[in-house]
Amino acid sequence: MSDIVTIRSLNQLPAMLESDYALWQGDSEALLVGLPSKPIFDLVVTSPPYNVGKSYERKASLRDYLAWQARIIDLLIPRLAPTGSICWQVGNYVDNGQIIPLDIQFDPLFRRHGLALRNRIIWHFGHGLHNKRRFSGRYEVILWYTKTDDYVFNLDDVRVPSKYPGKRHFKGPKTGQLSGNPRGKNPEDVWDIPNVKSNHIEKTEHPCQFPVGLIERLLLALTDRDDLVFDPFAGVGSAGVAAAIHHRRFWGAELLPDYINTARERIRSALSDKARYRPHDKPVYDHTKSNLSKIPLPDLTSPPVLLIAK
Ligand SMILES: C[S@@+](CC[C@H](N)C(=O)[O-])C[C@H]1O[C@@H](n2cnc3c(N)ncnc32)[C@H](O)[C@@H]1O
């Protein structure tokens, strides 16, 4: 089994460069500046801090936040393989009750490098806080860019069951034969994958980790076996778990030592085939099957209670 190298200083970079699984505990910008400026990564996939004041971030002005993210993107692009992809998963920045969709803000930061936007994937999930002054937010966005037109896209590896697999050709030479792809259909660009809340099997101490299935679908479609996946804001290593399950290599950068420790443990379990995760193609739970979706009927067997008003 490959070991997972953890490094904290640029002096230790040679160890990272030689390993299939490596974690940098520190600032991702400092790591990127230290890495050779040549194509290394086949897929960069991340969910950066959204600048909403989570425990691990310091809320900056939107301008300063985007300037910082632009520097990271500028450092990533020369290190991305020509056949590679970059996926940036973002939600909304909220300012004084107004939402600013971050994907709109990020798009120019990628386009100015000549990257091509292939999909703007809507990740829809069913749970979260309820809002009183606007509709409750239930989706985030993944921007998927490629560096060139010669990019990896393994559609057959991520097909999902078709709606009507029994549909047949009704005219022409194939009349009567099944018309759909027997491997299933394209998963389309709206993905229904539960977010990681307290009762999710992947839940760790991290307040906003990726579901592994979300990265699994991207990684299966956009990389080949043994390719190198990089997450510059790796958190508890969910992208590394997906990589280890599917025989891709993985490097991640994360500021906080506790998250690095959890990431290492999770990737280690995945490398020993013991990952606990929810696959990308598992159907979403039908909530109508839960007893909680029914309002209990009043108990008609007990005698009525007489309430006498004073
Ligand atoms: C949205 S979370 C990513 C969660 C991750 N996708 C997962 O599944 O665990 C963003 C992460 O970036 C880390 N972070 C913030 N600033 C950083 C920096 N300058 N360099 C590296 N990591 C940073 C935070 O500690 C946090 O864990």
The ligand as an ORCA input file, in Angstrom:
! r2SCAN-3c Opt
* xyz 0 1
  C     -14.703     24.452      1.956
  S     -13.413     23.717      2.879
  C     -12.975     22.323      1.894
  C     -13.534     21.033      2.396
  C     -13.088     19.840      1.579
  N     -13.657     19.892      0.235
  C     -13.506     18.520      2.253
  O     -14.274     17.751      1.678
  O     -13.114     18.310      3.401
  C     -12.066     24.795      2.636
  C     -10.805     24.383      3.389
  O      -9.743     25.249      3.030
  C      -8.876     25.387      4.152
  N      -8.057     26.604      3.940
  C      -8.401     27.895      4.157
  N      -7.407     28.723      3.797
  C      -6.400     27.941      3.319
  C      -5.107     28.194      2.777
  N      -4.649     29.452      2.663
  N      -4.364     27.149      2.367
  C      -4.816     25.875      2.502
  N      -6.022     25.563      3.009
  C      -6.817     26.584      3.409
  C      -9.831     25.453      5.331
  O      -9.200     25.111      6.555
  C     -10.923     24.452      4.910
  O     -10.714     23.177      5.462
*
